[in-house]
Amino acid sequence: MRKIIIALSLAAAFGSTTLASEKCNVAMADWKPREALQTKLEGEGWKVRSIKTEDGCYEAYAINAEGKKVEAYFNPQTFESVDMKTED
């Protein structure tokens, strides 16, 4: 029983990272510049603090249009959101 609980805990802990990397399998030659993502997000009312590369995705730390702090992952080719965590 203990092994099952540990396995489920590990799956939950690493599940969102796996999801982001699966969605962001894009060749570097096809990536759009991070400045373009920042311009897009700011146009939507976000205040971008930083954008970095994480697990094959762009990871943005920002305050969204609703005023919430977010950690959001985006496909570097399409800028489609693949995962987002908000701070309550």
MARBA-957579 format. One record per residue: x, y, z of N, C-alpha, C, O, CB in turn. Coordinates in Angstrom, 2 decimals. Glycine has a CB too. Example, Ala and Ser with C-alpha at 12.3 -4.5 7.8 and 13.67 -1.06 7.14 Angstrom:
REM MARBA-957579
<n_east=13.19, n_north=-5.69, n_up=7.80, ca_east=12.30, ca_north=-4.50, ca_up=7.80, c_east=13.20, c_north=-3.30, c_up=7.80, o_east=14.24, o_north=-3.32, o_up=8.46, cb_east=11.31, cb_north=-4.47, cb_up=9.05> $
<n_east=12.85, n_north=-2.25, n_up=7.08, ca_east=13.67, ca_north=-1.06, ca_up=7.14, c_east=12.90, c_north=0.03, c_up=7.87, o_east=13.41, o_north=1.14, o_up=8.04, cb_east=14.08, cb_north=-0.60, cb_up=5.72> $
***
This chain:
REM MARBA-957579
<n_east=0.82, n_north=-1.19, n_up=0.00, ca_east=0.00, ca_north=0.00, ca_up=0.00, c_east=0.87, c_north=1.26, c_up=0.00, o_east=0.58, o_north=2.24, o_up=-0.69, cb_east=-0.94, cb_north=-0.01, cb_up=1.21> $
<n_east=1.93, n_north=1.22, n_up=0.77, ca_east=2.82, ca_north=2.37, ca_up=0.86, c_east=3.48, c_north=2.68, c_up=-0.49, o_east=3.64, o_north=3.85, o_up=-0.85, cb_east=3.90, cb_north=2.13, cb_up=1.93> $
<n_east=3.85, n_north=1.64, n_up=-1.24, ca_east=4.47, ca_north=1.83, ca_up=-2.55, c_east=3.50, c_north=2.49, c_up=-3.52, o_east=3.90, o_north=3.32, o_up=-4.33, cb_east=4.94, cb_north=0.48, cb_up=-3.13> $
<n_east=2.23, n_north=2.15, n_up=-3.43, ca_east=1.22, ca_north=2.76, ca_up=-4.30, c_east=1.07, c_north=4.24, c_up=-3.99, o_east=0.99, o_north=5.06, o_up=-4.91, cb_east=-0.14, cb_north=2.05, cb_up=-4.14> $
<n_east=1.05, n_north=4.59, n_up=-2.74, ca_east=0.92, ca_north=6.00, ca_up=-2.34, c_east=2.13, c_north=6.80, c_up=-2.81, o_east=1.98, o_north=7.92, o_up=-3.31, cb_east=0.77, cb_north=6.12, cb_up=-0.80> $
<n_east=3.31, n_north=6.24, n_up=-2.67, ca_east=4.52, ca_north=6.92, ca_up=-3.13, c_east=4.49, c_north=7.09, c_up=-4.65, o_east=4.82, o_north=8.16, o_up=-5.15, cb_east=5.78, cb_north=6.13, cb_up=-2.72> $
<n_east=4.09, n_north=6.06, n_up=-5.37, ca_east=4.01, ca_north=6.14, ca_up=-6.83, c_east=3.01, c_north=7.21, c_up=-7.27, o_east=3.30, o_north=7.98, o_up=-8.18, cb_east=3.62, cb_north=4.78, cb_up=-7.43> $
<n_east=1.86, n_north=7.26, n_up=-6.64, ca_east=0.85, ca_north=8.27, ca_up=-6.98, c_east=1.35, c_north=9.68, c_up=-6.65, o_east=1.08, o_north=10.62, o_up=-7.40, cb_east=-0.45, cb_north=7.98, cb_up=-6.24> $
<n_east=2.05, n_north=9.82, n_up=-5.55, ca_east=2.60, ca_north=11.12, ca_up=-5.18, c_east=3.62, c_north=11.60, c_up=-6.20, o_east=3.61, o_north=12.77, o_up=-6.60, cb_east=3.25, cb_north=11.06, cb_up=-3.79> $
<n_east=4.49, n_north=10.71, n_up=-6.64, ca_east=5.49, ca_north=11.08, ca_up=-7.65, c_east=4.83, c_north=11.41, c_up=-8.98, o_east=5.25, o_north=12.36, o_up=-9.65, cb_east=6.49, cb_north=9.94, cb_up=-7.84> $
<n_east=3.82, n_north=10.67, n_up=-9.36, ca_east=3.11, ca_north=10.96, ca_up=-10.62, c_east=2.45, c_north=12.34, c_up=-10.56, o_east=2.49, o_north=13.09, o_up=-11.53, cb_east=2.05, cb_north=9.87, cb_up=-10.91> $
<n_east=1.86, n_north=12.67, n_up=-9.43, ca_east=1.23, ca_north=13.98, ca_up=-9.28, c_east=2.26, c_north=15.09, c_up=-9.29, o_east=2.02, o_north=16.15, o_up=-9.87, cb_east=0.41, cb_north=14.03, cb_up=-7.99> $
<n_east=3.39, n_north=14.88, n_up=-8.67, ca_east=4.43, ca_north=15.90, ca_up=-8.59, c_east=5.04, c_north=16.21, c_up=-9.95, o_east=5.37, o_north=17.37, o_up=-10.23, cb_east=5.51, cb_north=15.47, cb_up=-7.63> $
<n_east=5.20, n_north=15.20, n_up=-10.79, ca_east=5.86, ca_north=15.40, ca_up=-12.07, c_east=4.90, c_north=15.44, c_up=-13.25, o_east=5.35, o_north=15.59, o_up=-14.39, cb_east=6.87, cb_north=14.32, cb_up=-12.28> $
<n_east=3.64, n_north=15.30, n_up=-13.02, ca_east=2.66, ca_north=15.25, ca_up=-14.09, c_east=2.58, c_north=16.51, c_up=-14.92, o_east=2.54, o_north=16.41, o_up=-16.15, cb_east=1.33, cb_north=14.98, cb_up=-13.53> $
<n_east=2.56, n_north=17.70, n_up=-14.31, ca_east=2.42, ca_north=18.94, ca_up=-15.09, c_east=3.67, c_north=19.23, c_up=-15.92, o_east=3.56, o_north=19.78, o_up=-17.01, cb_east=2.14, cb_north=20.11, cb_up=-14.16> $
<n_east=4.84, n_north=18.87, n_up=-15.42, ca_east=6.06, ca_north=19.07, ca_up=-16.19, c_east=6.06, c_north=18.17, c_up=-17.42, o_east=6.45, o_north=18.60, o_up=-18.51, cb_east=7.30, cb_north=18.78, cb_up=-15.33> $
<n_east=5.63, n_north=16.95, n_up=-17.25, ca_east=5.55, ca_north=16.04, ca_up=-18.38, c_east=4.56, c_north=16.55, c_up=-19.40, o_east=4.83, o_north=16.50, o_up=-20.60, cb_east=5.16, cb_north=14.63, cb_up=-17.92> $
<n_east=3.43, n_north=17.05, n_up=-18.96, ca_east=2.42, ca_north=17.59, ca_up=-19.86, c_east=3.00, c_north=18.74, c_up=-20.67, o_east=2.79, o_north=18.79, o_up=-21.88, cb_east=1.20, cb_north=18.05, cb_up=-19.08> $
<n_east=3.71, n_north=19.64, n_up=-20.05, ca_east=4.28, ca_north=20.78, ca_up=-20.77, c_east=5.30, c_north=20.32, c_up=-21.80, o_east=5.29, o_north=20.81, o_up=-22.93, cb_east=4.93, cb_north=21.76, cb_up=-19.79> $
<n_east=6.18, n_north=19.39, n_up=-21.44, ca_east=7.21, ca_north=18.99, ca_up=-22.38, c_east=6.62, c_north=18.23, c_up=-23.57, o_east=7.14, o_north=18.35, o_up=-24.68, cb_east=8.25, cb_north=18.13, cb_up=-21.69> $
<n_east=5.56, n_north=17.46, n_up=-23.36, ca_east=4.91, ca_north=16.77, ca_up=-24.46, c_east=4.27, c_north=17.75, c_up=-25.44, o_east=4.28, o_north=17.51, o_up=-26.64, cb_east=3.87, cb_north=15.80, cb_up=-23.93> $
<n_east=3.73, n_north=18.82, n_up=-24.94, ca_east=3.06, ca_north=19.81, ca_up=-25.79, c_east=4.04, c_north=20.74, c_up=-26.47, o_east=3.66, o_north=21.42, o_up=-27.43, cb_east=2.09, cb_north=20.61, cb_up=-24.97> $
<n_east=5.27, n_north=20.80, n_up=-26.02, ca_east=6.23, ca_north=21.76, ca_up=-26.56, c_east=7.37, c_north=21.07, c_up=-27.29, o_east=8.52, o_north=21.47, o_up=-27.16, cb_east=6.80, cb_north=22.62, cb_up=-25.44> $
<n_east=7.07, n_north=20.07, n_up=-28.04, ca_east=8.09, ca_north=19.35, ca_up=-28.80, c_east=8.25, c_north=20.06, c_up=-30.15, o_east=7.72, o_north=19.61, o_up=-31.17, cb_east=7.70, cb_north=17.84, cb_up=-28.98> $
<n_east=9.01, n_north=21.16, n_up=-30.15, ca_east=9.17, ca_north=22.01, ca_up=-31.34, c_east=10.67, c_north=22.17, c_up=-31.61, o_east=11.45, o_north=22.43, o_up=-30.70, cb_east=8.48, cb_north=23.41, cb_up=-31.14> $
<n_east=11.06, n_north=22.01, n_up=-32.87, ca_east=12.45, ca_north=22.22, ca_up=-33.24, c_east=12.85, c_north=23.68, c_up=-33.00, o_east=12.06, o_north=24.59, o_up=-33.27, cb_east=12.69, cb_north=21.83, cb_up=-34.73> $
<n_east=14.05, n_north=23.90, n_up=-32.51, ca_east=14.52, ca_north=25.26, ca_up=-32.19, c_east=14.41, c_north=26.20, c_up=-33.39, o_east=14.15, o_north=27.39, o_up=-33.21, cb_east=15.97, cb_north=25.23, cb_up=-31.71> $
<n_east=14.59, n_north=25.70, n_up=-34.60, ca_east=14.50, ca_north=26.53, ca_up=-35.80, c_east=13.10, c_north=27.11, c_up=-36.00, o_east=12.92, o_north=28.10, o_up=-36.70, cb_east=14.90, cb_north=25.72, cb_up=-37.03> $
<n_east=12.09, n_north=26.48, n_up=-35.37, ca_east=10.70, ca_north=26.92, ca_up=-35.53, c_east=10.22, c_north=27.82, c_up=-34.39, o_east=9.06, o_north=28.25, o_up=-34.39, cb_east=9.81, cb_north=25.72, cb_up=-35.63> $
<n_east=11.07, n_north=28.10, n_up=-33.42, ca_east=10.67, ca_north=28.93, ca_up=-32.29, c_east=10.54, c_north=30.39, c_up=-32.72, o_east=11.36, o_north=30.89, o_up=-33.50, cb_east=11.67, cb_north=28.80, cb_up=-31.13> $
<n_east=9.51, n_north=31.05, n_up=-32.22, ca_east=9.40, ca_north=32.50, ca_up=-32.38, c_east=10.17, c_north=33.15, c_up=-31.24, o_east=10.35, o_north=32.53, o_up=-30.19, cb_east=7.88, cb_north=32.96, cb_up=-32.40> $
<n_east=10.63, n_north=34.40, n_up=-31.42, ca_east=11.38, ca_north=35.06, ca_up=-30.35, c_east=10.53, c_north=35.31, c_up=-29.10, o_east=9.33, o_north=35.56, o_up=-29.19, cb_east=11.94, cb_north=36.39, cb_up=-30.85> $
<n_east=11.18, n_north=35.22, n_up=-27.94, ca_east=10.45, ca_north=35.44, ca_up=-26.68, c_east=9.90, c_north=36.86, c_up=-26.59, o_east=8.90, o_north=37.10, o_up=-25.91, cb_east=11.37, cb_north=35.16, cb_up=-25.49> $
<n_east=10.55, n_north=37.81, n_up=-27.27, ca_east=10.04, ca_north=39.19, ca_up=-27.27, c_east=8.65, c_north=39.26, c_up=-27.93, o_east=7.82, o_north=40.08, o_up=-27.55, cb_east=11.02, cb_north=40.13, cb_up=-28.01> $
<n_east=8.42, n_north=38.39, n_up=-28.91, ca_east=7.11, ca_north=38.35, ca_up=-29.56, c_east=6.04, c_north=37.83, c_up=-28.60, o_east=4.91, o_north=38.31, o_up=-28.60, cb_east=7.16, cb_north=37.47, cb_up=-30.83> $
<n_east=6.41, n_north=36.86, n_up=-27.77, ca_east=5.47, ca_north=36.36, ca_up=-26.75, c_east=5.18, c_north=37.46, c_up=-25.74, o_east=4.03, o_north=37.67, o_up=-25.36, cb_east=6.04, cb_north=35.11, cb_up=-26.03> $
<n_east=6.22, n_north=38.18, n_up=-25.31, ca_east=6.03, ca_north=39.25, ca_up=-24.35, c_east=5.09, c_north=40.32, c_up=-24.92, o_east=4.20, o_north=40.79, o_up=-24.23, cb_east=7.38, cb_north=39.88, cb_up=-23.96> $
<n_east=5.29, n_north=40.70, n_up=-26.18, ca_east=4.43, ca_north=41.70, ca_up=-26.83, c_east=2.99, c_north=41.21, c_up=-26.88, o_east=2.07, o_north=41.98, o_up=-26.62, cb_east=4.94, cb_north=42.00, cb_up=-28.25> $
<n_east=2.80, n_north=39.93, n_up=-27.20, ca_east=1.45, ca_north=39.35, ca_up=-27.26, c_east=0.77, c_north=39.41, c_up=-25.90, o_east=-0.37, o_north=39.85, o_up=-25.78, cb_east=1.52, cb_north=37.89, cb_up=-27.76> $
<n_east=1.49, n_north=38.97, n_up=-24.86, ca_east=0.91, ca_north=38.95, ca_up=-23.52, c_east=0.61, c_north=40.35, c_up=-23.01, o_east=-0.44, o_north=40.58, o_up=-22.41, cb_east=1.86, cb_north=38.24, cb_up=-22.55> $
<n_east=1.53, n_north=41.29, n_up=-23.24, ca_east=1.29, ca_north=42.67, ca_up=-22.80, c_east=0.09, c_north=43.27, c_up=-23.54, o_east=-0.64, o_north=44.07, o_up=-22.97, cb_east=2.55, cb_north=43.53, cb_up=-23.04> $
<n_east=-0.10, n_north=42.89, n_up=-24.80, ca_east=-1.27, ca_north=43.33, ca_up=-25.56, c_east=-2.58, c_north=42.80, c_up=-24.97, o_east=-3.64, o_north=43.40, o_up=-25.18, cb_east=-1.14, cb_north=42.89, cb_up=-26.99> $
<n_east=-2.50, n_north=41.68, n_up=-24.24, ca_east=-3.66, ca_north=41.09, ca_up=-23.59, c_east=-3.83, c_north=41.60, c_up=-22.15, o_east=-4.68, o_north=41.10, o_up=-21.41, cb_east=-3.54, cb_north=39.57, cb_up=-23.59> $
<n_east=-3.01, n_north=42.59, n_up=-21.77, ca_east=-3.13, ca_north=43.18, ca_up=-20.44, c_east=-2.27, c_north=42.55, c_up=-19.37, o_east=-2.44, o_north=42.87, o_up=-18.19, cb_east=-4.53, cb_north=43.11, cb_up=-20.02> $
<n_east=-1.35, n_north=41.68, n_up=-19.73, ca_east=-0.45, ca_north=41.06, ca_up=-18.76, c_east=0.72, c_north=41.99, c_up=-18.46, o_east=1.12, o_north=42.79, o_up=-19.30, cb_east=0.06, cb_north=39.70, cb_up=-19.27> $
<n_east=1.27, n_north=41.87, n_up=-17.25, ca_east=2.51, ca_north=42.54, ca_up=-16.87, c_east=3.56, c_north=41.43, c_up=-16.72, o_east=3.56, o_north=40.71, o_up=-15.73, cb_east=2.35, cb_north=43.39, cb_up=-15.53> $
<n_east=4.43, n_north=41.31, n_up=-17.71, ca_east=5.40, ca_north=40.22, ca_up=-17.76, c_east=6.61, c_north=40.57, c_up=-16.92, o_east=7.22, o_north=41.62, o_up=-17.09, cb_east=5.82, cb_north=39.92, cb_up=-19.22> $
<n_east=6.95, n_north=39.68, n_up=-16.01, ca_east=8.14, ca_north=39.85, ca_up=-15.17, c_east=9.35, c_north=39.21, c_up=-15.83, o_east=10.43, o_north=39.81, o_up=-15.87, cb_east=7.93, cb_north=39.25, cb_up=-13.78> $
<n_east=9.18, n_north=37.99, n_up=-16.35, ca_east=10.28, ca_north=37.32, ca_up=-17.05, c_east=9.73, c_north=36.18, c_up=-17.90, o_east=8.65, o_north=35.65, o_up=-17.65, cb_east=11.33, cb_north=36.78, cb_up=-16.04> $
<n_east=10.51, n_north=35.84, n_up=-18.91, ca_east=10.21, ca_north=34.69, ca_up=-19.77, c_east=11.49, c_north=33.91, c_up=-19.92, o_east=12.54, o_north=34.47, o_up=-20.27, cb_east=9.63, cb_north=35.13, cb_up=-21.17> $
<n_east=11.41, n_north=32.60, n_up=-19.66, ca_east=12.58, ca_north=31.75, ca_up=-19.82, c_east=12.17, c_north=30.47, c_up=-20.54, o_east=10.99, o_north=30.24, o_up=-20.80, cb_east=13.22, cb_north=31.42, cb_up=-18.44> $
<n_east=13.15, n_north=29.65, n_up=-20.86, ca_east=12.90, ca_north=28.37, ca_up=-21.50, c_east=12.90, c_north=27.29, c_up=-20.44, o_east=13.80, o_north=27.21, o_up=-19.61, cb_east=13.96, cb_north=28.07, cb_up=-22.60> $
<n_east=11.86, n_north=26.44, n_up=-20.47, ca_east=11.74, ca_north=25.36, ca_up=-19.50, c_east=11.05, c_north=24.17, c_up=-20.17, o_east=9.94, o_north=24.31, o_up=-20.68, cb_east=10.96, cb_north=25.83, cb_up=-18.23> $
<n_east=11.70, n_north=23.02, n_up=-20.17, ca_east=11.13, ca_north=21.78, ca_up=-20.72, c_east=10.63, c_north=21.95, c_up=-22.15, o_east=9.60, o_north=21.38, o_up=-22.51, cb_east=9.99, cb_north=21.31, cb_up=-19.84> $
<n_east=11.35, n_north=22.70, n_up=-22.96, ca_east=10.98, ca_north=22.86, ca_up=-24.35, c_east=9.89, c_north=23.88, c_up=-24.60, o_east=9.45, o_north=24.06, o_up=-25.74, cb_east=10.55, cb_north=21.58, cb_up=-24.89> $
<n_east=9.44, n_north=24.55, n_up=-23.56, ca_east=8.39, ca_north=25.57, ca_up=-23.66, c_east=8.96, c_north=26.93, c_up=-23.22, o_east=10.03, o_north=27.00, o_up=-22.62, cb_east=7.15, cb_north=25.19, cb_up=-22.79> $
<n_east=8.22, n_north=27.98, n_up=-23.51, ca_east=8.48, ca_north=29.26, ca_up=-22.88, c_east=7.71, c_north=29.26, c_up=-21.57, o_east=6.54, o_north=28.89, o_up=-21.53, cb_east=8.07, cb_north=30.48, cb_up=-23.80> $
<n_east=8.37, n_north=29.69, n_up=-20.50, ca_east=7.74, ca_north=29.80, ca_up=-19.19, c_east=7.72, c_north=31.28, c_up=-18.82, o_east=8.77, o_north=31.91, o_up=-18.72, cb_east=8.49, cb_north=28.94, cb_up=-18.10> $
<n_east=6.53, n_north=31.82, n_up=-18.63, ca_east=6.38, ca_north=33.24, ca_up=-18.31, c_east=5.93, c_north=33.40, c_up=-16.87, o_east=5.00, o_north=32.73, o_up=-16.41, cb_east=5.38, cb_north=33.92, cb_up=-19.27> $
<n_east=6.59, n_north=34.29, n_up=-16.17, ca_east=6.17, ca_north=34.72, ca_up=-14.85, c_east=5.57, c_north=36.10, c_up=-15.04, o_east=6.23, o_north=37.01, o_up=-15.54, cb_east=7.36, cb_north=34.72, cb_up=-13.80> $
<n_east=4.31, n_north=36.24, n_up=-14.64, ca_east=3.62, ca_north=37.49, ca_up=-14.97, c_east=2.44, c_north=37.71, c_up=-14.03, o_east=2.11, o_north=36.87, o_up=-13.20, cb_east=3.14, cb_north=37.48, cb_up=-16.43> $
<n_east=1.83, n_north=38.87, n_up=-14.19, ca_east=0.55, ca_north=39.18, ca_up=-13.57, c_east=-0.43, c_north=39.27, c_up=-14.73, o_east=-0.26, o_north=40.10, o_up=-15.63, cb_east=0.58, cb_north=40.52, cb_up=-12.69> $
<n_east=-1.46, n_north=38.42, n_up=-14.71, ca_east=-2.37, ca_north=38.39, ca_up=-15.84, c_east=-3.35, c_north=39.57, c_up=-15.82, o_east=-3.30, o_north=40.40, o_up=-14.92, cb_east=-3.14, cb_north=37.07, cb_up=-15.84> $
<n_east=-4.22, n_north=39.63, n_up=-16.79, ca_east=-5.16, ca_north=40.74, ca_up=-16.93, c_east=-6.11, c_north=40.85, c_up=-15.74, o_east=-6.66, o_north=41.93, o_up=-15.48, cb_east=-5.95, cb_north=40.59, cb_up=-18.21> $
<n_east=-6.32, n_north=39.74, n_up=-15.01, ca_east=-7.18, ca_north=39.76, ca_up=-13.83, c_east=-6.43, c_north=40.17, c_up=-12.56, o_east=-7.02, o_north=40.24, o_up=-11.48, cb_east=-7.81, cb_north=38.39, cb_up=-13.63> $
<n_east=-5.13, n_north=40.43, n_up=-12.69, ca_east=-4.33, ca_north=40.85, ca_up=-11.54, c_east=-3.75, c_north=39.72, c_up=-10.71, o_east=-3.26, o_north=39.96, o_up=-9.61, cb_east=-5.13, cb_north=41.70, cb_up=-10.67> $
<n_east=-3.81, n_north=38.48, n_up=-11.22, ca_east=-3.27, ca_north=37.33, ca_up=-10.48, c_east=-1.87, c_north=37.01, c_up=-10.96, o_east=-1.56, o_north=37.10, o_up=-12.15, cb_east=-4.18, cb_north=36.11, cb_up=-10.64> $
<n_east=-1.00, n_north=36.62, n_up=-10.01, ca_east=0.34, ca_north=36.15, ca_up=-10.37, c_east=0.20, c_north=34.79, c_up=-11.03, o_east=-0.49, o_north=33.91, o_up=-10.51, cb_east=1.28, cb_north=36.08, cb_up=-9.12> $
<n_east=0.87, n_north=34.62, n_up=-12.16, ca_east=0.79, ca_north=33.35, ca_up=-12.88, c_east=2.18, c_north=32.87, c_up=-13.29, o_east=3.11, o_north=33.65, o_up=-13.49, cb_east=-0.10, cb_north=33.48, cb_up=-14.12> $
<n_east=2.28, n_north=31.56, n_up=-13.41, ca_east=3.43, ca_north=30.89, ca_up=-14.01, c_east=2.81, c_north=30.12, c_up=-15.17, o_east=2.10, o_north=29.14, o_up=-14.96, cb_east=4.23, cb_north=29.94, cb_up=-12.97> $
<n_east=3.07, n_north=30.56, n_up=-16.39, ca_east=2.40, ca_north=30.00, ca_up=-17.55, c_east=3.40, c_north=29.45, c_up=-18.55, o_east=4.47, o_north=30.03, o_up=-18.76, cb_east=1.52, cb_north=31.06, cb_up=-18.22> $
<n_east=3.04, n_north=28.33, n_up=-19.16, ca_east=3.88, ca_north=27.69, ca_up=-20.18, c_east=3.22, c_north=27.86, c_up=-21.54, o_east=2.01, o_north=27.69, o_up=-21.68, cb_east=4.10, cb_north=26.18, cb_up=-19.85> $
<n_east=4.04, n_north=28.19, n_up=-22.54, ca_east=3.53, ca_north=28.43, ca_up=-23.89, c_east=4.33, c_north=27.65, c_up=-24.92, o_east=5.54, o_north=27.49, o_up=-24.79, cb_east=3.56, cb_north=29.91, cb_up=-24.21> $
<n_east=3.63, n_north=27.16, n_up=-25.94, ca_east=4.28, ca_north=26.54, ca_up=-27.08, c_east=5.11, c_north=27.62, c_up=-27.78, o_east=4.57, o_north=28.67, o_up=-28.10, cb_east=3.23, cb_north=25.89, cb_up=-28.07> $
<n_east=6.40, n_north=27.39, n_up=-28.01, ca_east=7.27, ca_north=28.44, ca_up=-28.56, c_east=7.04, c_north=28.72, c_up=-30.05, o_east=7.56, o_north=29.70, o_up=-30.58, cb_east=8.69, cb_north=28.05, cb_up=-28.36> $
<n_east=6.27, n_north=27.89, n_up=-30.71, ca_east=5.99, ca_north=28.11, ca_up=-32.13, c_east=4.66, c_north=28.82, c_up=-32.34, o_east=4.53, o_north=29.68, o_up=-33.21, cb_east=5.98, cb_north=26.78, cb_up=-32.88> $
<n_east=3.66, n_north=28.45, n_up=-31.52, ca_east=2.31, ca_north=28.99, ca_up=-31.70, c_east=1.89, c_north=29.97, c_up=-30.61, o_east=0.90, o_north=30.69, o_up=-30.77, cb_east=1.32, cb_north=27.86, cb_up=-31.76> $
<n_east=2.62, n_north=30.00, n_up=-29.51, ca_east=2.30, ca_north=30.77, ca_up=-28.31, c_east=0.99, c_north=30.30, c_up=-27.66, o_east=0.38, o_north=31.04, o_up=-26.89, cb_east=2.20, cb_north=32.25, cb_up=-28.65> $
<n_east=0.57, n_north=29.08, n_up=-27.98, ca_east=-0.60, ca_north=28.49, ca_up=-27.35, c_east=-0.25, c_north=28.14, c_up=-25.89, o_east=0.82, o_north=27.58, o_up=-25.62, cb_east=-1.08, cb_north=27.22, cb_up=-28.14> $
<n_east=-1.14, n_north=28.46, n_up=-24.98, ca_east=-0.94, ca_north=28.13, ca_up=-23.58, c_east=-1.06, c_north=26.61, c_up=-23.39, o_east=-2.03, o_north=26.00, o_up=-23.84, cb_east=-1.95, cb_north=28.89, cb_up=-22.68> $
<n_east=-0.06, n_north=26.01, n_up=-22.72, ca_east=-0.09, ca_north=24.56, ca_up=-22.49, c_east=-0.25, c_north=24.22, c_up=-21.02, o_east=-0.61, o_north=23.08, o_up=-20.70, cb_east=1.17, cb_north=23.92, cb_up=-23.02> $
<n_east=0.00, n_north=25.15, n_up=-20.13, ca_east=-0.17, ca_north=24.91, ca_up=-18.69, c_east=-0.08, c_north=26.26, c_up=-17.99, o_east=0.66, o_north=27.15, o_up=-18.42, cb_east=0.92, cb_north=23.91, cb_up=-18.13> $
<n_east=-0.83, n_north=26.41, n_up=-16.91, ca_east=-0.79, ca_north=27.67, ca_up=-16.16, c_east=-1.09, c_north=27.40, c_up=-14.70, o_east=-2.01, o_north=26.66, o_up=-14.36, cb_east=-1.79, cb_north=28.69, cb_up=-16.74> $
<n_east=-0.29, n_north=28.02, n_up=-13.84, ca_east=-0.50, ca_north=27.94, ca_up=-12.41, c_east=-0.72, c_north=29.36, c_up=-11.90, o_east=0.04, o_north=30.26, o_up=-12.24, cb_east=0.70, cb_north=27.25, cb_up=-11.68> $
<n_east=-1.75, n_north=29.55, n_up=-11.09, ca_east=-2.01, ca_north=30.87, ca_up=-10.52, c_east=-1.77, c_north=30.85, c_up=-9.03, o_east=-1.93, o_north=29.81, o_up=-8.38, cb_east=-3.45, cb_north=31.33, cb_up=-10.82> $
<n_east=-1.38, n_north=31.98, n_up=-8.51, ca_east=-1.17, ca_north=32.11, ca_up=-7.07, c_east=-2.43, c_north=32.71, c_up=-6.49, o_east=-2.88, o_north=33.78, o_up=-6.91, cb_east=0.09, cb_north=33.00, cb_up=-6.74> $
<n_east=-3.01, n_north=32.01, n_up=-5.53, ca_east=-4.26, ca_north=32.50, ca_up=-4.92, c_east=-4.01, c_north=33.53, c_up=-3.85, o_east=-4.96, o_north=34.03, o_up=-3.24, cb_east=-5.04, cb_north=31.35, cb_up=-4.33> $
***
